[in-house]
Amino acid sequence: AQSVTQLGSHVSVSEGALVLLRCNYSSSVPPYLFWYVQYPNQGLQLLLKYTSAATLVKGINGFEAEFKKSETSFHLTKPSAHMSDAAEYFCAVSHTGGFKTIFGAGTRLFVKA
Amino acid sequence: ETGVTQSPTHLIKTRGQQVTLRCSSQSGHNTVSWYQQALGQGPQFIFQYYREEENGRGNFPPRFSGLQFPNYSSELNVNALELDDSALYLCASSFDRGFQETQYFGPGTRLLVL
């Protein structure tokens, strides 16, 4: 069975600091991994996805994530946080032959001025 | 903006009533998935429709049902509403039903059951 664990329900960083949001997955088959962002009162927007090509995936708004099979991780990073990055971030997994996407519980990112 | 629209934006119902939520998919997309997002949680998969047929279902009771129309718009129907059905309901359309497809989410319908 697939599952996603996001470590830390809340993360707070200063503007300009590194953003690191952690995601670990469990999947019995090669996974496909996604990061979504949700701004208040809005739907989810895809930041990036891993589909077994390059292990380092670059997304929108300066975010990137690295797939590490040995650690079953897909952590999201951004070198320098901006106030506009404050939002809820969701890691998600799907797999070959599956039809549904499993989401983590989310991490709320706060950015301090 | 993703091109996926949902209506209504907010809805208040009482326990036991029925509700229909609507979703208009992005142009060219033949697959739609519905999710329930309770407060403070990640979206939970309800079901997926592909070319007007149910393509898979999550762990939700039969009182949650859906339809997809020839123009690929869709509905989510919930009968016998319970208090725990209060949540944000999201639909997401994709170009095809593959596991790797990018899903484009609508803004959601926030349902409150009293």
Interface residues (C-beta under 8 A of the other chain):
Chain A: V4 Y32 Y36 N41 Q42 G43 L44 Q45 L46 K49 T51 F90 A92 S94 H95 T96 G97 G98 F99 K100 T101 I102 F103 G104 A105 G106
Chain B: T2 V4 S33 Y35 G40 Q41 G42 P43 Q44 F45 Q48 N55 G56 G58 L90 A92 R97 F99 Q100 T102 Q103 Y104 F105 G106 P107 G108
